[in-house]
Amino acid sequence: MNENIPGFSFSDAKRTLRNLENRWGDERVNEIYYRRLARIEEQEERKRERLSKNLTADELCQLSGLTKYELEQLEKIRLLVPDTKDRRYRPKLIGWGKKLKVKLSNGWTYEEIKTWTKGRWK
């Protein structure tokens, strides 16, 4: 059945199909793009929320019992290191700070604590 539709040639049909394919492709690409963009925005929001829970040096000292001087010394030997560029600490470090405070209160030196920590992770 080879009927010619007046005003609609074979090349017109091919062009129309190609345009439909391109339009479908563009819609699909846009759908993927916007879905990915939404996922990135969601991840950024979770990151902002997580970082907002981080502690300042003062808060960490208050909650762990460390003094500012002790915190500075522990930072120097890399036993308590800020997790963010704006020098905030993860809340989990409160417990670690308390352990270090106990060692310092029992008369341990910073070097003894550093040696002790190396043995913990071997």
N, C-alpha and C positions, 0 to 999 in steps of 0.2 A: 504494500500500500504506500505508494509514493505520491502523496498529495502535496502540492505547493499551496501554501497559504499566501494569498495576495499581500504583498508589502512586507513579508517576513521571510527572508532568505535563510539559507543554511548558515552563512556567516553571522547573520543577526542572531540566530539561535545559539551559536557557539559563544558569541560575545555576551549574550544574556546569561548563559550558564556560568561563564567565567566570572561575570559580575556578581552572580548569586554566591558562587564559591568564595570570592574575595570578601563579600559582605559577611558571610557566615564565618570565615576565618577571622575577620576583624572583630566580630562579636565574641568569638571564642577567645581570642587574644586578650580583649578587654576584660572578659570575665576572669580569666586566669590572672591578669595584671591586678585587678581590683581585689580579688581574693587574696593574693599574695600581699598586697599593700595593707589590707585589713589585718592579716596575720602579723606583719611587721609592727604595725601600730599597737596591736595587742601585746606583743613581746616587749615593746618599749614601755608601755604602761605598767606591765608587771615588774620590769626592771626599776622604774621610778618608784614604784610602791615598795619594792624590796629594799632599795637604797635609802628610802625615807626612814626605815627602821634602824639603820646603822647608827652607832653611837659616836659622840664626840669624845675627845680625850678626857674631858672633865666628867662626862657621864660614865665612861669606862672606869675611871678612878673611883668615882663615888660608889658604883655598884660592885666593884671587885675588892675595894679596900686598899688599892695601891695609891701611893702618893704620886704627884706629878714627877718628882725626881726619879722615883723607881720606874715609872713608865718610860721616862726618857732613857734611862740606862738599859732597860729591857729592849727598847727600840734599837739602841746602838748595837746590841749584840744579836739583833734580829729575832728575838723571841716573842715580841708583840709588835706586829707591823700593821699599819693602817691598810685597809682594803680598797680605799677609793682615793682618787686624786685630791679630794678635799679633806683628806686625813681623817676619815671615819672608820670605825671598827665594826666588824660583824658582832651581833649580840652573843653568838656562841663563845666569843673570847672572854666573856665575863667569868665563866667557869675556869678557863685557863688562867686568867689573871688572879683568881682566888687561889689556885694551886701555887702559882709563883709567889704570891704574897705569903702563904704559909711557909714556903721554903725560906724566904727572906726573913720572916719573923723568927724562924728557928736558927738564924745565924749563918745561913748559907751565903757564900759570896756569889756574885754574878757569874764568875767563871765556873764555879762548882755547879751552878744551875745549868749552865750551857753544856757542860760535860754530861750531866745527868740526862738532859733532853736528848743528846745524841744517842745515848744508850737506849732510850725508849723506843726509837724508831728503827733500830737495826734488826 
